[in-house]
């Protein structure tokens, strides 16, 4: 087999391995980000809702 063909085949195999590793890392990152999203949404939903009507909690008094 010619040396350039061997180099081409070797490079192609290395690129396939690299792509497989990148895909595995991307899948792991997606799982971690989905988990973080669920955690953050749980925290956001646990915060009490602010008042939207009435005189208590809807008016901010400031003095400069």
C-alpha positions as CSV (number, residue, x, y, z in Angstrom):
1,X,0.0,0.0,0.0
2,X,1.3,3.5,-0.9
3,X,2.4,5.7,2.0
4,X,0.0,8.5,1.1
5,X,-3.0,6.0,1.1
6,X,-1.9,4.8,4.6
7,X,-1.7,8.4,5.8
8,X,-5.1,9.2,4.4
9,X,-6.7,6.1,6.0
10,X,-5.0,6.9,9.3
11,X,-6.2,10.4,9.2
12,X,-9.8,9.3,8.4
13,X,-9.7,6.9,11.3
14,X,-8.4,9.5,13.7
15,X,-11.1,12.0,12.5
16,X,-13.8,9.3,13.1
17,X,-12.5,8.8,16.7
18,X,-12.4,12.5,17.3
19,X,-15.9,13.0,16.0
20,X,-17.2,10.1,18.2
21,X,-15.5,11.7,21.3
22,X,-16.9,15.1,20.5
23,X,-20.4,13.7,20.1
24,X,-20.1,11.9,23.4
25,X,-19.0,15.2,25.1
26,X,-21.8,17.1,23.4
27,X,-24.4,14.5,24.7
28,X,-23.0,14.8,28.2
29,X,-23.1,18.6,28.1
30,X,-26.7,18.5,26.9
31,X,-27.7,16.2,29.8
32,X,-25.9,18.5,32.3
33,X,-27.6,21.6,30.9
34,X,-31.0,20.0,30.9
35,X,-30.4,19.0,34.6
36,X,-29.4,22.5,35.4
37,X,-32.5,23.9,33.7
38,X,-34.7,21.7,35.8
39,X,-32.9,22.7,38.9
40,X,-33.1,26.4,38.1
41,X,-36.8,26.2,37.2
42,X,-37.5,24.5,40.5
43,X,-35.8,27.4,42.3
44,X,-37.6,30.0,40.3
45,X,-41.0,28.3,40.9
46,X,-40.3,28.1,44.6
47,X,-40.0,31.9,45.0
48,X,-43.3,33.4,46.3
49,X,-45.2,35.4,43.7
50,X,-45.2,39.2,44.1
51,X,-48.4,41.1,44.7
52,X,-50.0,42.6,41.6
53,X,-52.9,44.4,43.1
54,X,-53.8,46.2,46.4
55,X,-51.9,48.6,48.5
56,X,-49.4,46.3,50.1
57,X,-46.4,45.2,48.1
58,X,-47.3,47.0,44.9
59,X,-46.0,50.5,45.6
60,X,-42.4,51.4,46.1
61,X,-41.8,54.6,48.1
62,X,-38.5,56.3,47.4
63,X,-36.9,59.5,48.7
64,X,-34.0,61.1,47.0
